[in-house]
Amino acid sequence: MSRDYYTIEELTRQLGRDQRVVEKQVSRGNIPGRRVGGEWRFNKTEITNWLELEIREFSSSDLATLERCQQSVEASAGSPVSSLLHPDLVQVPLKGGTKSSVLRELVAVAGRTWQVFDGPAVHDAVCQREDLSSTGFSGGVAIPHPQNRMPDAIGDSVIAFGRTVSPIPFGAPNRQMTDLFFLVLARDPNTHLKVLARLGRLFQTPEFLDNLRSAETSGNAYTTIIDADEKLE
């Protein structure tokens, strides 16, 4: 049975940083952790939640380092986006006009793979995660996902993408509206973080979001994502 925590050495490898830098951040309370028997322990869920917030301020090189350091069986070679997003997992446009309806529609799109065993449970989990804090980014894009892994409700990891006809309130910074949604249903924390880092890099790619908004069909949107993804080093 796998542990639910990282040691300081494991966290250092996970972040791709110098251990002395990580230790300094931990001692200052910038990274969530606690001492157990004189040694630092870092809960995996807490670290993932912390990174989800920190990642919004990461540079492209920081994101590339984080992506590279995640050991994911499902995305061990190449890009996790190209590996987990398929043409039938893209829906343009999404018909929903509210947060809940958009999330329900995205879960249904992800269910086309037959890897979503319990759609209502996944929808509820994604909504509960949004209630904690919005997954909306600047630029009108969001990455909704469950807070915890759901082995009884999700099979293989899946990414689904959709764009609403008009932007909707989704809780993004500075009350920005959101119209681009990447639903991430990952089987393990490493795959989840690898996908988030890769998407973060895509969001920083010049004209990527504008090109997605210009895509007239689901097929065009899928091609836009994959073409941009393949150009990332």
Summary of the structure (lengths in Angstrom):
residues: 233
radius of gyration: 17.4
end to end distance: 35.0
largest distance: 57.9
contacts: 735
relative contact order: 0.15
helix: 50%
strand: 18%
